Structure formats: C-alpha cells, structure tokens
Amino acid sequence: MTESATLTMPQMPPCDHQPQPYEGPSAEEVLALRRKTVNPAVFTYYQKPLMITDGHMQYLFDETGRRYLDFIAGIATVSCGHCHPKVTARVIEQVSRLQHATTLYLHPTLPTFAEKLLAKLPPELDTVYFLNSGSEANDLAITMARLFTGHRDVVAVRNAYHGGVATALGLTSHHTWKYPIPHGEGIHHTVCPDPYRSPFEGTPEEIAKRSAEDVEDLIRFTTCGKVAAYIAEPIQGVGGTTYGAPGYLERAYATVRQYGGLCISDEVQTGFGRTGEHYWGFENFGVIPDIVTMAKGIGGGFPLAAVVTRREIAEPLAQRIHFNTFAGNPVSMAAGLAVLETIDEDGLQENARVAGSQLKAGLERLSERHPLIGVVRGIGLMLGVELVRDRTTKEPATTETAAVLEAARNLGVLLGKGGLYGNVLRIKPPLCIHSKDVEFGLDVLDRALAQVEGG
C-alpha cells in the first residue's frame, strides 16, 4: 500500500439513519466536568476522548453527526445492534406501564423470559437466577458451587477477567485489573491454554493436554483434592480472545468433576450466538457446564445477567434469604425477551457465522502483508488480532496497538484492545453487521496498520 493510499478516507457503507441534532454541552465541556466529578478510575479510549450521542444498529454517531462503524459493540454488549427498533419498542412499552417491581411480587415477564432462555440451553440446565451484571453472576456462581460441594477452593485461568466485585476480582488474574489488596480467598490460577504464549512447548493439542494436566496438579497439590469449582471463559475476552485447542475444556472438566467440583462457563462475552456455529461458547468445545453465567449480550445494552444451573445445585441457596433489589425487574426482562426473539427473527447467529468467517479470512490475508500481525484468532464475531514487533520473539507491540486504535478511529472504525500486554485488537461487532461493513472494516485496518508500520 502506498503512502498516499493510507491518507485517503475509505468510503463507509451507506446508512439511512439521520441522528437527532445535538444541542448539549461540547465534548470539551463534558470531559472537563467528568474529570472534576467522576472517579479517575473511569477511563476513556483515545488521546482525544470520543463523545457518542446517537446509535443505530452497527453504527455510532458523535455530537457532530459523524458516523462510525462499531467493531467492539460496547465490549460484546450490544448484540442485536444499537437502538434496535424491536428492543427499543418493547422497553418503551414496559417503562410506560411498570418500571420496577421487586421479585417479591409476581410479574409475567420474569418466568416467561426464564422459560425461553432455558430453552436455549441443554435440558439439564433448568433453573435460572437473574441479576444485573456479569460480576454479580460470577460471584453468585461461586457461592452456589461452594454451597453445593461443601468445598472452598476454586480454580480459574490465568489472564482471565471475570468481573469487578471482590470474588470476581479474585478469579481475575489479568494484572491490569488487580489491586494490591486481597481479592477473595481460596482461588488458584491454572495456566492459560493459549498456544501462542504458552509456557509449554509442542503442538496446540499437546499444549492443551499439558494445560489440562496443570488443572489436576493445582487440585491435588494446592487444594488437597477438594475443589468447589473450575471457571473459564470458552474464549477469553479481556485476555485477548485466547482459547485452547479442542480437548482442553473436556479434559479440564473431567478432572474437576473427578475431584467433586463443578464446572462454570463464563458466557458473558461468548454467549447469544456470537461465535456463529453455536449459541453458546462452550458448545464449540464439546462440553456441558454445571453452571453458566451470562451478561452483556443478554440485555442488548440493558443491565441484565443470569446464572443458569441444575435444580439440585440451585437449591442450597435457599438455606438463607438471597435477594437482589433490581434483578429481574420488568424492564430488563422485557429487554431480554426482545433480544432473544430478535436474534432468532433476524438470523443473527447465522450472520455471525457468515460475517465472522468473512472477517477472519480478511484479517488472515492482512497478516500476510502486515508484519505487525502476530496471530489472528477467534470464532464467529469474537475475534482478536495480536500485534507483535517481531514474529520470532513475539515481543508485544503495545504502543503500536494503541496507535492502530487511534488511526482506525480517525478513519471511522471503533475497535477495542486487550490481552495481557494490551497488544490485541479486540473485534466484537454487533451481530447485525453485513458484508459491506466487513469490507470497510478490513480496508480501515489495512490503512491503519500501514500507517503505523510506516512510522
């Protein structure tokens, strides 16, 4: 690609949506007020923070009306698309009738949504508890596992992210999110099965086998053979779209169950058709968890989460009162129902498979001419591109990754970043993107990489 080509603006696919004129404070005023009043831990992307005021399906609009292709979807949160007409209408209808009633009262949306959600899962997973966030869901899942097994210790995977409350931060081993204070007791971390940066040598299959053996070593020598649960994302999100070769989860699950523990699949980012071939991430690896946690895509942008398990595992929670004020509220239930229906009616799982295959193939072609790309990985529309300064040493290209994000933003595409070294482009668009969006996104990435590689 020539230097002049990197400077020209690519043509974004047409869109009929016209955002409402924005008449509020400027981005500079909003930023100044935010810095004055909001906890500094609440960070923003980009050297010049982007202000978003409108959204429509796979597109976002800033206060000037400029349109962007959203390739991160609120970190896999917006499954159906921004302001999808059906989801929006259902929420407005419910808000106009009843905004809040705790689960101490009956409301038809809660059991109706529960029934339809459970129909998407293996039949043995027959009981659901609704919550507000993935952090809450993972925290509750660990509590339930400990109650059911009578054991305390939990095995999680290195590089994982499972949430921001105390127990979930204990499960998280990604150093970026860890504070120098205790986070949950009895939590141990096994090696990440990602073959690209594994401490083990060999083929991906050999690395998967060794990684699963490490799970057993942890249980035998660290927990004295008593384990409550093993929790893993089928594909790590924050960790950089990493996962083990086929057979890893199957071996790990078998080992944990051998020692009396439960297997938890964190589907916060992989669920609801995002991987294309299957509705749930764990289905790609031939396993059935004992507990499934979910959030983000379940509500299409609304605060909603769930823990699904077998009735026998759920029952011990009733030993005491367990109550969540906002969980199961009618508005979130209405949003969840609309999301489930929209995924099916709009064929979004199949679209994730088709568009994801097109996008991954295009990213692999880009890797042939951009030395910054170390590896492309992922399934469906949950993709990651790890950038390195040298493909032999695999030195992380952390600074360059940030520069690619900036260049892509300037050209009209919003990306995420993650990985242990902040050197992985996280690509998780709304499931409604189409072929022209994929072509545009690849064009932008091609130009952004060339710009950064050219210095």
C-alpha positions in Angstrom: 0.0 0.0 0.0 1.4 3.4 -1.0 1.7 6.3 1.4 -0.9 8.3 -0.4 -3.4 5.4 -0.1 -3.0 5.5 3.7 -4.0 9.1 3.8 -7.2 8.9 1.8 -10.5 8.3 3.6 -12.2 5.0 2.8 -15.9 5.0 1.8 -18.2 3.9 4.6 -21.3 1.8 3.6 -24.5 3.9 3.2 -26.9 4.3 6.1 -30.4 5.9 6.0 -30.4 6.8 9.7 -30.1 10.5 10.5 -29.1 11.3 14.1 -31.0 13.9 16.0 -29.2 17.3 16.1 -27.1 17.5 19.3 -27.6 20.7 21.3 -25.9 19.9 24.6 -22.5 20.8 26.0 -19.4 20.4 23.9 -17.1 17.3 24.2 -14.5 19.5 25.9 -17.0 20.7 28.5 -18.3 17.2 29.2 -14.7 16.0 29.6 -13.8 18.8 32.0 -16.9 18.1 34.1 -16.2 14.4 34.1 -12.6 15.0 35.2 -13.9 17.2 38.0 -16.7 15.0 39.3 -16.1 11.3 38.3 -13.7 8.8 39.9 -10.4 8.9 37.9 -10.6 5.1 37.6 -13.4 5.7 35.0 -11.1 6.0 31.9 -11.7 6.7 28.2 -10.3 5.4 25.0 -8.3 7.7 22.6 -5.9 10.6 23.0 -8.9 12.9 22.3 -11.8 11.2 24.0 -14.7 10.4 21.7 -18.2 11.7 22.6 -21.1 9.4 21.4 -24.6 10.9 21.3 -26.6 8.6 18.9 -26.6 4.9 17.8 -28.3 2.9 15.1 -27.7 -0.8 14.7 -24.0 -1.3 13.9 -23.2 2.5 13.8 -22.5 5.1 16.3 -22.6 8.9 15.9 -20.6 11.7 17.7 -22.0 15.1 18.6 -21.1 16.5 15.2 -23.1 13.8 13.4 -20.1 11.9 12.2 -20.8 8.2 11.8 -18.5 5.3 13.0 -18.7 1.6 12.4 -18.8 -0.1 15.8 -16.4 -3.0 15.9 -16.5 -3.5 19.7 -20.2 -3.3 20.5 -19.7 -2.0 24.0 -17.4 -5.0 24.5 -19.8 -7.5 23.1 -22.8 -5.9 24.9 -24.9 -4.7 22.0 -25.8 -8.0 20.4 -28.7 -7.0 18.1 -27.5 -3.5 17.3 -27.8 -0.1 18.9 -31.4 1.0 19.4 -32.8 -2.0 17.6 -36.4 -1.0 16.8 -38.0 -4.1 18.4 -35.9 -4.0 21.6 -36.5 -0.2 21.9 -40.2 -0.6 21.4 -40.5 -3.4 24.0 -38.6 -1.4 26.6 -40.6 1.8 26.0 -43.9 -0.2 26.2 -42.8 -1.7 29.6 -41.5 1.5 31.0 -44.8 3.2 30.3 -46.7 0.5 32.3 -44.4 -0.5 35.1 -40.7 0.3 35.6 -39.9 -1.5 38.8 -41.4 -4.2 41.0 -39.2 -6.5 43.0 -39.3 -10.3 42.7 -41.2 -10.3 46.0 -44.2 -9.8 43.7 -45.2 -11.7 40.6 -44.8 -10.3 37.1 -45.2 -12.4 33.9 -42.0 -11.2 32.2 -39.7 -13.0 34.6 -40.8 -16.6 34.3 -41.6 -16.1 30.6 -38.1 -14.9 29.9 -36.7 -17.7 32.1 -38.5 -20.4 30.2 -37.4 -19.0 26.8 -33.8 -18.6 28.0 -33.6 -22.2 29.4 -34.9 -23.5 26.0 -31.7 -22.3 24.5 -29.6 -24.4 26.9 -29.0 -28.2 27.4 -32.1 -29.6 29.2 -30.3 -30.5 32.4 -29.7 -26.8 32.9 -33.2 -26.0 34.1 -33.0 -23.2 36.7 -32.1 -19.5 36.4 -31.4 -16.6 38.7 -31.4 -13.2 37.1 -29.0 -10.4 38.1 -27.7 -7.1 36.9 -24.1 -7.7 35.8 -21.6 -10.3 34.9 -19.6 -9.5 38.1 -22.7 -10.4 40.2 -23.4 -13.5 38.1 -19.8 -14.9 38.6 -19.9 -14.0 42.3 -23.2 -15.9 42.8 -22.0 -18.9 40.7 -19.0 -19.3 43.1 -21.3 -19.0 46.1 -23.6 -21.7 44.7 -20.7 -24.0 43.9 -19.3 -23.7 47.4 -22.7 -24.3 49.0 -23.4 -27.4 46.8 -20.0 -29.1 47.1 -19.1 -28.0 50.7 -15.6 -27.1 49.4 -14.0 -23.7 49.3 -11.2 -23.7 46.7 -11.8 -22.5 43.1 -9.6 -22.9 40.0 -9.6 -20.1 37.4 -7.5 -19.5 34.3 -4.6 -17.1 34.1 -5.2 -13.9 32.0 -9.0 -14.2 32.6 -11.3 -11.4 33.6 -14.5 -12.3 35.5 -15.7 -9.0 36.9 -15.1 -6.1 39.3 -16.5 -7.2 42.7 -14.3 -8.8 45.3 -14.8 -12.5 44.4 -14.8 -11.8 40.7 -11.5 -9.8 41.0 -10.1 -12.8 42.8 -11.0 -15.0 39.9 -9.4 -12.4 37.5 -5.7 -12.8 37.0 -5.2 -10.2 34.4 -2.7 -7.9 36.1 -4.2 -4.7 34.7 -7.3 -5.2 36.8 -5.7 -6.4 40.0 -5.3 -4.1 43.0 -2.6 -4.6 45.7 -5.2 -5.8 48.2 -6.7 -9.3 48.9 -9.3 -10.4 46.4 -11.3 -13.5 47.5 -9.9 -16.5 49.4 -9.3 -20.0 48.1 -8.8 -19.0 44.5 -6.0 -20.5 42.4 -5.0 -19.9 38.8 -4.0 -22.5 36.2 -2.1 -21.8 33.1 -3.8 -20.3 30.1 -4.2 -22.9 27.3 -3.5 -20.3 24.6 -0.9 -22.0 22.3 0.6 -18.7 21.2 2.1 -17.7 24.5 2.0 -21.0 26.5 4.8 -21.8 28.9 4.6 -25.3 27.4 6.1 -26.4 24.0 4.6 -28.5 21.4 1.5 -28.5 19.1 -1.7 -26.8 20.2 -3.1 -30.2 21.1 0.0 -31.1 23.2 -0.2 -27.7 24.9 -4.0 -28.2 25.6 -3.2 -31.6 27.2 -0.4 -30.1 29.4 -2.6 -27.2 30.4 -5.4 -29.6 31.5 -2.9 -31.6 33.5 -1.9 -28.3 35.3 -5.6 -28.1 36.5 -5.2 -31.5 38.2 -1.8 -30.6 39.7 -3.4 -27.5 41.2 -6.3 -29.5 42.7 -4.1 -32.3 44.0 -1.2 -30.3 45.5 -2.9 -26.9 46.3 -6.4 -27.7 47.4 -5.7 -31.2 48.9 -8.0 -32.7 46.4 -11.1 -30.7 47.4 -12.3 -28.2 44.8 -15.6 -26.3 44.6 -15.4 -25.1 41.0 -13.4 -24.5 37.9 -14.4 -21.4 36.0 -13.3 -20.4 32.5 -14.4 -18.3 29.6 -14.6 -20.6 26.5 -12.8 -17.8 24.7 -11.1 -15.2 26.9 -12.4 -11.7 26.2 -10.2 -9.2 28.1 -7.4 -11.8 28.0 -7.1 -11.3 24.2 -9.5 -13.7 22.5 -7.5 -16.7 23.7 -8.6 -20.3 24.0 -7.1 -23.8 24.0 -7.2 -26.4 21.3 -10.1 -28.8 21.2 -9.9 -31.2 24.1 -8.7 -28.8 26.7 -12.0 -27.9 28.3 -13.2 -31.6 28.0 -10.1 -32.7 29.9 -10.3 -29.9 32.4 -14.0 -30.5 33.1 -13.4 -34.3 33.6 -10.6 -33.6 36.1 -12.6 -31.1 38.1 -15.6 -33.5 38.3 -13.3 -36.3 39.3 -12.5 -34.3 42.4 -16.1 -33.4 43.2 -16.0 -29.9 41.8 -18.4 -28.0 39.4 -17.6 -26.6 36.0 -18.6 -23.0 35.3 -18.7 -21.5 31.8 -18.5 -17.7 31.8 -20.5 -16.8 28.7 -20.6 -13.1 29.4 -18.9 -12.4 26.0 -19.3 -15.6 24.1 -23.0 -16.3 24.5 -26.1 -15.5 22.5 -24.9 -16.6 19.0 -21.7 -14.5 18.9 -19.5 -17.5 17.9 -21.8 -18.2 15.0 -21.6 -22.0 14.8 -23.3 -22.3 18.2 -25.5 -20.3 20.5 -23.1 -20.7 23.5 -19.3 -20.6 23.5 -19.0 -23.9 25.4 -20.7 -25.7 22.6 -17.7 -25.1 20.3 -15.6 -27.3 22.6 -18.0 -30.2 23.2 -18.7 -29.7 26.9 -21.7 -29.1 29.1 -21.1 -26.9 32.2 -22.8 -27.4 35.6 -23.3 -23.6 35.8 -23.4 -21.0 33.0 -23.1 -17.3 33.7 -24.1 -14.7 31.2 -24.5 -10.9 30.9 -23.7 -8.2 28.3 -25.4 -9.6 25.1 -28.3 -11.0 27.1 -29.8 -7.5 27.5 -28.6 -5.8 24.3 -27.3 -2.8 26.3 -29.5 -3.1 29.4 -28.1 -4.1 32.8 -29.0 -7.8 32.9 -27.3 -11.0 33.8 -28.1 -14.6 34.7 -26.8 -17.7 36.4 -28.2 -21.0 35.0 -27.7 -24.3 36.6 -29.3 -27.6 37.6 -32.1 -27.5 40.2 -30.1 -29.6 42.7 -27.2 -27.1 42.5 -29.6 -24.1 42.9 -31.5 -25.5 46.0 -28.8 -24.9 48.7 -29.0 -21.2 48.0 -32.5 -21.3 49.6 -31.0 -22.1 53.0 -30.9 -18.3 53.7 -32.5 -15.3 52.2 -30.8 -14.2 49.0 -32.3 -11.1 47.4 -31.3 -8.5 44.7 -33.4 -5.4 44.6 -33.2 -4.7 40.8 -32.6 -8.2 39.5 -35.5 -9.5 37.4 -37.1 -6.1 37.1 -39.8 -5.9 34.3 -37.9 -3.5 32.1 -34.8 -5.7 32.0 -36.9 -8.8 31.5 -38.7 -7.1 28.6 -35.4 -6.2 27.0 -34.1 -9.8 27.4 -37.1 -11.3 25.8 -36.9 -8.9 22.9 -33.2 -9.7 22.4 -33.8 -13.4 22.4 -36.6 -13.0 19.8 -34.6 -10.6 17.7 -31.5 -12.9 17.5 -33.8 -15.6 16.1 -36.0 -13.5 13.9 -33.1 -11.6 12.3 -30.9 -14.6 11.9 -28.1 -13.0 13.8 -26.4 -16.2 14.9 -26.1 -17.3 11.3 -25.0 -13.8 10.3 -22.3 -14.0 13.0 -21.1 -17.2 11.4 -21.1 -15.8 7.8 -19.8 -12.3 8.6 -17.3 -13.7 11.1 -15.9 -16.1 8.5 -15.5 -13.3 6.0 -13.9 -11.0 8.6 -11.5 -13.6 9.9 -10.4 -14.6 6.4 -9.8 -11.0 5.6 -7.7 -10.5 8.8 -5.6 -13.5 7.9 -5.0 -12.0 4.4 -3.9 -8.8 6.1 -1.4 -10.8 8.2 0.3 -11.8 5.0 1.4 -8.2 4.3 1.5 -6.6 7.7 4.4 -7.8 9.9 2.8 -6.3 12.9 0.2 -9.1 13.0 1.5 -12.0 15.0 -1.7 -14.1 15.0 -5.4 -13.9 14.2 -7.7 -15.9 16.3 -11.4 -16.3 17.3 -14.7 -17.8 16.2 -17.6 -16.0 14.6 -17.8 -12.4 15.6 -15.5 -12.8 18.6 -12.1 -12.1 17.0 -8.7 -11.0 18.1 -5.6 -9.8 16.3 -2.4 -9.9 18.4 0.2 -7.4 17.3 3.9 -8.0 17.8 7.2 -6.2 17.0 8.9 -9.4 15.9 7.1 -12.6 14.9 10.0 -14.7 16.2 10.4 -13.2 19.6 6.7 -12.3 19.9 7.6 -9.0 21.6 4.3 -7.3 22.3 3.6 -4.3 20.1 1.7 -2.4 22.9 2.4 1.2 21.7 1.7 0.2 18.1 -1.7 -1.3 19.1 -2.7 2.0 20.7 -1.6 3.8 17.6 -3.7 1.4 15.4 -6.8 2.2 17.5 -6.2 5.9 17.0 -5.7 5.5 13.2 -8.8 3.3 12.9 -10.9 5.8 14.8 -9.8 8.6 12.6 -10.8 6.5 9.6 -14.2 5.6 11.0 -13.9 2.3 12.9 -14.0 1.8 16.6 -12.0 -1.1 18.0 -11.2 -2.5 21.4 -7.9 -3.6 22.8 -6.9 -6.2 25.4 -4.5 -9.1 26.1 -2.0 -9.4 28.9 0.2 -6.7 27.3 -2.5 -4.6 25.8 -1.4 -5.6 22.3 -4.5 -7.4 21.0 -7.1 -5.7 18.8 -10.5 -6.9 20.1 -13.1 -7.2 17.4 -16.6 -7.9 18.5 -19.1 -6.0 16.4 -22.9 -6.1 16.8 -24.2 -9.3 15.2 -26.1 -7.3 12.6 -23.1 -6.2 10.6 -23.2 -7.0 6.9 -20.7 -7.8 4.2 -20.1 -4.2 3.2 -19.3 -3.3 6.8 -16.7 -6.2 6.9 -15.1 -4.9 3.7 -15.0 -1.3 5.1 -13.6 -2.5 8.4 -10.8 -4.5 6.7 -10.0 -1.6 4.5 -9.6 0.7 7.5 -7.5 -1.9 9.4 -5.3 -2.3 6.3 -4.7 1.5 6.1 -4.3 1.9 9.9 -1.7 -0.9 10.1 0.2 0.5 7.1 0.2 4.0 8.7 1.6 2.7 12.0 4.1 0.4 10.3 5.3 3.3 8.2 6.1 5.3 11.3 
